[in-house]
Amino acid sequence: MSERRSDVLNKAYEPQAADDARKASGYPYFRPFDFNDGPEAVIDGKRVTMFGSNNYLGLTTHPKVREAAVAAIGRFGTSMTGSRFVNGSMKLHGEFEEKIASFYGREAALVFTTGYQVNLSLCSALLSDEHTVAVVDRRVHA
């Protein structure tokens, strides 16, 4: 048993597979981009298809979206410098949530900046006791 455990620890201390993949230019993680244009990117001067993007519709590169982003930075700054939980919300956040609620015909809406925050909040609210079960399939997003 200790011999088997030693093998596992050696793999952790000597990650040979990742190093081999890097040498063969086959390691896809944490590669620096020269430019990310949504559905496409440039890595080491070569244009590649970006399959990891959440920019499904390519809207982040639309000229009107870029113009609106520049105008918003001029008016509101680049960020709240932290999460809404820690640093609070701008009136803009509340106005946005009111518009979303109105669009869907709901009393209120809450906007999260990441899918992780959504999952954490919903699971915390809905799975509140030991008798509650969540059933997910293998295609659930990380």
MODELLER restraints for C-alpha pairs under 7 A, 6 or more apart:
rsr = mdl.restraints
at = mdl.atoms
rsr.add(forms.Gaussian(group=physical.xy_distance, feature=features.Distance(at['CA:18:A'], at['CA:27:A']), mean=6.81, stdev=0.5))
rsr.add(forms.Gaussian(group=physical.xy_distance, feature=features.Distance(at['CA:21:A'], at['CA:27:A']), mean=4.90, stdev=0.5))
rsr.add(forms.Gaussian(group=physical.xy_distance, feature=features.Distance(at['CA:32:A'], at['CA:43:A']), mean=6.79, stdev=0.5))
rsr.add(forms.Gaussian(group=physical.xy_distance, feature=features.Distance(at['CA:33:A'], at['CA:42:A']), mean=5.93, stdev=0.5))
rsr.add(forms.Gaussian(group=physical.xy_distance, feature=features.Distance(at['CA:33:A'], at['CA:43:A']), mean=4.83, stdev=0.5))
rsr.add(forms.Gaussian(group=physical.xy_distance, feature=features.Distance(at['CA:34:A'], at['CA:42:A']), mean=5.33, stdev=0.5))
rsr.add(forms.Gaussian(group=physical.xy_distance, feature=features.Distance(at['CA:34:A'], at['CA:43:A']), mean=5.40, stdev=0.5))
rsr.add(forms.Gaussian(group=physical.xy_distance, feature=features.Distance(at['CA:34:A'], at['CA:44:A']), mean=6.58, stdev=0.5))
rsr.add(forms.Gaussian(group=physical.xy_distance, feature=features.Distance(at['CA:34:A'], at['CA:45:A']), mean=6.95, stdev=0.5))
rsr.add(forms.Gaussian(group=physical.xy_distance, feature=features.Distance(at['CA:35:A'], at['CA:41:A']), mean=5.64, stdev=0.5))
rsr.add(forms.Gaussian(group=physical.xy_distance, feature=features.Distance(at['CA:35:A'], at['CA:42:A']), mean=5.07, stdev=0.5))
rsr.add(forms.Gaussian(group=physical.xy_distance, feature=features.Distance(at['CA:36:A'], at['CA:42:A']), mean=6.34, stdev=0.5))
rsr.add(forms.Gaussian(group=physical.xy_distance, feature=features.Distance(at['CA:37:A'], at['CA:61:A']), mean=6.53, stdev=0.5))
rsr.add(forms.Gaussian(group=physical.xy_distance, feature=features.Distance(at['CA:38:A'], at['CA:50:A']), mean=6.91, stdev=0.5))
rsr.add(forms.Gaussian(group=physical.xy_distance, feature=features.Distance(at['CA:38:A'], at['CA:53:A']), mean=6.39, stdev=0.5))
rsr.add(forms.Gaussian(group=physical.xy_distance, feature=features.Distance(at['CA:38:A'], at['CA:55:A']), mean=5.70, stdev=0.5))
rsr.add(forms.Gaussian(group=physical.xy_distance, feature=features.Distance(at['CA:38:A'], at['CA:58:A']), mean=5.91, stdev=0.5))
rsr.add(forms.Gaussian(group=physical.xy_distance, feature=features.Distance(at['CA:38:A'], at['CA:60:A']), mean=6.83, stdev=0.5))
rsr.add(forms.Gaussian(group=physical.xy_distance, feature=features.Distance(at['CA:38:A'], at['CA:61:A']), mean=6.80, stdev=0.5))
rsr.add(forms.Gaussian(group=physical.xy_distance, feature=features.Distance(at['CA:39:A'], at['CA:49:A']), mean=6.15, stdev=0.5))
rsr.add(forms.Gaussian(group=physical.xy_distance, feature=features.Distance(at['CA:39:A'], at['CA:50:A']), mean=5.01, stdev=0.5))
rsr.add(forms.Gaussian(group=physical.xy_distance, feature=features.Distance(at['CA:39:A'], at['CA:53:A']), mean=6.61, stdev=0.5))
rsr.add(forms.Gaussian(group=physical.xy_distance, feature=features.Distance(at['CA:39:A'], at['CA:55:A']), mean=6.73, stdev=0.5))
rsr.add(forms.Gaussian(group=physical.xy_distance, feature=features.Distance(at['CA:39:A'], at['CA:58:A']), mean=6.36, stdev=0.5))
rsr.add(forms.Gaussian(group=physical.xy_distance, feature=features.Distance(at['CA:40:A'], at['CA:47:A']), mean=6.84, stdev=0.5))
rsr.add(forms.Gaussian(group=physical.xy_distance, feature=features.Distance(at['CA:40:A'], at['CA:48:A']), mean=5.67, stdev=0.5))
rsr.add(forms.Gaussian(group=physical.xy_distance, feature=features.Distance(at['CA:40:A'], at['CA:49:A']), mean=4.51, stdev=0.5))
rsr.add(forms.Gaussian(group=physical.xy_distance, feature=features.Distance(at['CA:40:A'], at['CA:50:A']), mean=4.82, stdev=0.5))
rsr.add(forms.Gaussian(group=physical.xy_distance, feature=features.Distance(at['CA:41:A'], at['CA:47:A']), mean=5.68, stdev=0.5))
rsr.add(forms.Gaussian(group=physical.xy_distance, feature=features.Distance(at['CA:41:A'], at['CA:48:A']), mean=5.38, stdev=0.5))
rsr.add(forms.Gaussian(group=physical.xy_distance, feature=features.Distance(at['CA:41:A'], at['CA:49:A']), mean=6.31, stdev=0.5))
rsr.add(forms.Gaussian(group=physical.xy_distance, feature=features.Distance(at['CA:41:A'], at['CA:50:A']), mean=5.97, stdev=0.5))
rsr.add(forms.Gaussian(group=physical.xy_distance, feature=features.Distance(at['CA:42:A'], at['CA:48:A']), mean=5.97, stdev=0.5))
rsr.add(forms.Gaussian(group=physical.xy_distance, feature=features.Distance(at['CA:59:A'], at['CA:65:A']), mean=6.89, stdev=0.5))
rsr.add(forms.Gaussian(group=physical.xy_distance, feature=features.Distance(at['CA:60:A'], at['CA:66:A']), mean=7.00, stdev=0.5))
rsr.add(forms.Gaussian(group=physical.xy_distance, feature=features.Distance(at['CA:80:A'], at['CA:87:A']), mean=6.66, stdev=0.5))
rsr.add(forms.Gaussian(group=physical.xy_distance, feature=features.Distance(at['CA:97:A'], at['CA:109:A']), mean=5.19, stdev=0.5))
rsr.add(forms.Gaussian(group=physical.xy_distance, feature=features.Distance(at['CA:97:A'], at['CA:110:A']), mean=5.87, stdev=0.5))
rsr.add(forms.Gaussian(group=physical.xy_distance, feature=features.Distance(at['CA:97:A'], at['CA:111:A']), mean=6.41, stdev=0.5))
rsr.add(forms.Gaussian(group=physical.xy_distance, feature=features.Distance(at['CA:98:A'], at['CA:108:A']), mean=6.45, stdev=0.5))
rsr.add(forms.Gaussian(group=physical.xy_distance, feature=features.Distance(at['CA:98:A'], at['CA:109:A']), mean=6.65, stdev=0.5))
rsr.add(forms.Gaussian(group=physical.xy_distance, feature=features.Distance(at['CA:100:A'], at['CA:109:A']), mean=6.37, stdev=0.5))
rsr.add(forms.Gaussian(group=physical.xy_distance, feature=features.Distance(at['CA:101:A'], at['CA:107:A']), mean=6.11, stdev=0.5))
rsr.add(forms.Gaussian(group=physical.xy_distance, feature=features.Distance(at['CA:101:A'], at['CA:108:A']), mean=4.97, stdev=0.5))
rsr.add(forms.Gaussian(group=physical.xy_distance, feature=features.Distance(at['CA:101:A'], at['CA:109:A']), mean=4.98, stdev=0.5))
rsr.add(forms.Gaussian(group=physical.xy_distance, feature=features.Distance(at['CA:112:A'], at['CA:118:A']), mean=6.16, stdev=0.5))
rsr.add(forms.Gaussian(group=physical.xy_distance, feature=features.Distance(at['CA:127:A'], at['CA:133:A']), mean=6.92, stdev=0.5))
